[in-house]
Amino acid sequence: MKKNKKAFMSTLEAVIAVITGFLFVSFIISSRSPTGTFKENIDLMSILKDNPGFRQCALSSNLSCLNDALALHYPDFVKVYNYEFNVTTSPRSAPPDMPAKDIYLESVFITGNSTFSYPRVVRLYYWTK
């Protein structure tokens, strides 16, 4: 009879451990807040990269020209988002200082044209106002 009682207690301990573990894991998962609302990629660069004016602005690293091109093609975007362009020659350059918000990034690598090859990486950082 003592052996049956020991087996019953071991089984009961195992069941309590499984239930406690399940409750702990379910509590941890449910208490985690999502990392934020996921926004679909606006995909501005896929259209701008084919624009010759935008490409010329990028190759000359003219940020005001890039801002004007973005405002011209996407006037609603500039009303909703704050943004910053970063044009570099190195794809490994560090990002500029950004505000403490959810920041989205789009980038494009522009190599130049058939007569002029001077690669640039254009990054567009944007966040809601």
N, C-alpha and C positions, 0 to 999 in steps of 0.2 A: 504494500500500500504506500510506503514511503517513496518508492521509486516512481510510482505513478504520480504522486503529488509533485515530485521534483520535475518530472517531464512536463506536467501541466504548467508549473510556474515558469519553466524555461520557454515554453510555447507562448504563454501570456506575455512574458517580457519581450519576446521577439515581435509579437503583434503590436504591443504598445510602442516599441521602438519604430516600427514601420509607420504606424499612424502618426507618431510625433514627427518623424522625418518628413512625411507627406505634408502635414500641416505647416511645418517650417518652410519647406520649399514653396508651397502654394502662397504662403503669406509674403515671402520675399518677392516672388514674381508679381503678385498683385500690387504690392506696395511700391514697386518701381514705377516711376513716371516715365512715359515715353520720352525719347530724346527730343521731342518737339514735333510739330506738325511737319510732315514731309511735304515739300512743295515739288511739283513736277519741274523738271529742268525747263527753263524758258527757251533755251537753245537759241540765243541771239547770235552767237558767233557763227553758227552754220550758215546763216544768211549774210552776215556782214563780211565774212572772209572772202566771198565772191564779188564783193563790191570793189571796183578799181579805186575809187576815192578813199575808201576805208583802208585798203591795202597800202596806198601811197602814204596816208597819214601814219600808218603803223611803221612802215619802212623808214620814215623820217623821224619817228618817235615824237610826233607832234600830238601832245595830249589834248590840247584845245580842239584840234581838228577831229580827234577821235570822239570827244564829247559832243561836238556838233553833229557828227555823222550818226551817233546813237540817238540824239534828240530828234534828228530829222527823220530817221527810219522808225523809231519807236517813241513817239511823243507821250504815250500813256505810261511807258516804263519809267520815264524820268519823273513822272508825277507820283508814282507809287514807291519807288525805290531810291535810296541814296546809293551811289556807286563810286568806284574808283578804278581807273585803268592803271595797269603797270606794264610797261614795255621794257623788255630786257633782251640782251643777246644770249643770256645763259638760261637754259631751262631749269637749272637748279638754284636759282636765286631765291633768297628768303622773301616772304611776303612783307609788304609794308605794315606799319602799325594800323590796327583795325579796331573799331569800337567793340565793346563787349556785347555783341548780339549774334544771332544766327546769321552767318555770312555764307553766301553761295558764290561759287566760282565757276567761271567758264574761261576756257583758254583756247588759243589757236596758235599754231606755229607757222609763220609766214617766211618763206625762203627768199622771196624776191620775184624777179621775172626772168625772162630768158637772157637778158643782157646784164642784169645787175643781181648778184647773189650776195645778200647780206642778211642772214637769218635773224628774225626777231620772234620773240615769244610775247604775245599780247594776252594779258590776263585781265578779266573783268570781274572785280569783286563787287557784289551788291548785297544790300540788306534792306529790310523794310524801314520806312521812315518812322 
